[in-house]
């Protein structure tokens, strides 16, 4: 028996070990970051966005409202039964029906036609609002992705800076101990190293924040997205002088204004004494079972089949409630019209502001790029002089030979100018994307992410 128990335990161990190993590998796979393209991030953001899902629900609601307004002209059929549970006593006035059926529909109503038009424009407004939400989601995901890619490259430069700063401190430590440089020079090198460490920590905080934002947008685990720089298409150098299109957000407010206007028109038509015509049909299958009305109170036998049809005509004459409803709908239509005008004005102001800032950011990016090139050339010069000497000789007035600290400082400065150029380019890219959206060309950017085969 003991041997059997040992074999059983060994088999159990062999059974759960692969499952445990699989679980560990799965957990590790989730935790390991992987390169994810910008296209994938944008697609996931548009599917996972709360704003997009709310807009989708609004579209479904608007479709139901349009169907409901049209269904007023489609006959509705109802079935019921009036079969008594116990024998009736006396005259109750109700027919003893086994079952009954009725058909009702609206035949003519001018106000209802206006309500149908209102529901149609309401659906268009909801669809445009959904498109606007998708564009905003794509913009948020694109800017966060591009910024995370930029910060990752800046972090690489910052870590290289820290290595150069550590080498600088080591050199100054030796020179101070040898009495070549004063203590203040060593302290300055240590301050530079501390400042670079602080800058690197700041970049790591930015990267962690952006990773959390992208995880929230896409629904992927935090830290699982590594940007693929090659997947970022070139952002067009858009300017405010380009022809603007109406953005989906502004169009949505315009469609909503039209919807409110048709509702107000429909409420107004109720006061024009226009008739509202409806059609109805009623069928009853009657019985004398448990009901003696036909024998006791009617002269003759109650028919088994009873059918009636007819048109109903209703003409409003006086209705103070309709007057109040008309004033309310007119006020809502006016408000919707003003909101549409306000949305257009705000978009025009945003275009003007982005156009002005874009010119400055473009110039700043050029300046940062030139500074980076200068720093790169200066580093090459310093490295060459360190290797070959400055060629000035040792005579009076000759330029002194560069110290080893000069090379480290040049390397640190070059990496800093590189980071400054990346930051300037990032701000320029974000401004261009925002201007694309304000001009109504955001779809052009999305087409760049999804090229047609």
ABEGO torsion letter per residue (X at the ends): XAAAAAAAAAAAAAAAAAAAAAAAAAAAAAABBBBBBAAAAAAAAAAABAAAAAAAAAAAAAAAAAAAAAAAABBBBBBBBABBABBBBEBAGBBBBABBBBBBBBABBAAAAAAAAAAAAAAAAAAAAAAAAAAAAAAAAAAAAAAAAAAAAAAAAAAAAAAAAAAAAAAAAAAAAAGABBAAAAAAAAAAAAAAAAAAAAAAAAAAAAAAAAAAAAGBBBGABBBBAAABBBBBBBBAABBBBBBAAAAAAAAAAAAAAAAAAAAAAAAAGBBBBBBBBBBBBBBABGBAAAAAABBEBBBABBBBBEBBBBBBABBAAAAAAAAAAAAAAAAAAAAAAAAAAAAAAAAAAAAAAAAAAAAAAAAAAAAAAAAAAAAAAAAAAAAAEAGAEABBGBBBBBBAAAAAAAAAAAAAAAAAAAAAAAAAAAAAAAAAAAAGAAAAAAAAABBBX
